[in-house]
Amino acid sequence: MPSAAGNTPGKLPFVVWVLAAGTFLMGTTEFVIAGLLPELAGDLGVSVSEAGLLITAFAIGMIIGSPTMAMATLRLPQRQTLILALTVFSLGHVVAALSSSFTVVLIARVVTALVTGAFWSVGAVIATTAAGPAASARAMGVMIGGLTLANVIGVPLGSFVGQYVGWRGPFWALAVVSALAAAVIGRCIPAREEHVGVSVRSEIGALRHGRLWLALSAAMLIMGGVLATYTYITPLLTDRAGIPEGAVPLVLIAFGIGALGGTTTGGRLGDRLPMATTITAAAATTLVLFLMIPLSAHPVTATALVFLMGLTGFTVNPIVTALAVRFAGNAPTLTSALTTSAFNTGIAAGSAVAGTALESSLGLTGPPLVGTMIAALTLLPLIALAVCGTSRAGRIVAQRRAPAGELIEEPAEVRSPL
């Protein structure tokens, strides 16, 4: 893996872009089910609501599986872990595509979620280490951008293909492409540079740092606020804004473009102005979600607010993820896995509370109101981080080359840019 020192100034290592492609595949498989539910339910002989469990199972698998798989694979070489994760990911899609049993497909989804957590936890460490501390947030922006791009391109394309060739078609495509990605990953991370000295005790010990939990709390809350609104955005657009159902995908693409712009912005500004950027973005997200309550009755303003919701909300993600890995010092693997769990916990909890609000007297404005309150709470851990970060040094992982040519990670005290 290229070291940060050897990078061309202003350019990220190629391996970061390869890892982003991997997150694109995994983001696509997580959300493409939503566009295939009717076809999948009919083919497997279950109701649409039962088929929806395939989405829930994946989210739960990510919440539980990310830290579990991170610890289970801790002593494996990083390259081997990534290749193994992509291989199992591919096989899981093959099993699902060949099966006519809903139970088997459900189990396959859980397994793919587990290895997705392993890929993310290790990939985030490799990306931030390869980019170096001066560009770690930008590297995370690129990786999270892969997930965001999945919503802009992967999910709509998968849904479109599935409508013509059946739901198994996208599963076969994901199986083939992920197998190819495993081969590319194997060539991008040389074996002689993959070994990292790790300790289960140090990984668990990193959880004692208070700033780490503040960053994880911010990650959970910002996603909870945005997804509380986004989960039920379709009825808001059709029944309140009067947008035709056929035009809703175009509005959702606008959200994806905004989210992609947000991750890019967060990645660019996060290394230089992390706290100013996150606090401003969280405050802007709160305002956008609040304005959606009175201004979502018009198609133009509703579309603009959906775009801004993605732009402001996703600006926070790469920064808090990079900060969490930095605060973990020489134990970043479990921490990067916990960020995945934090995001998915926020998504699950936010959408659940928003669903309750939707069924209440608040009606269609309930989800944006819930999202506003959750997003506003994001400011609390971010402000606490800004206060704590001004008086304490941050710890990052530095690399040195051992005599045998292996890379060993060492904790290095540096002045944090907080």
Disulfide bonds with the S-S distance in Angstrom:
none
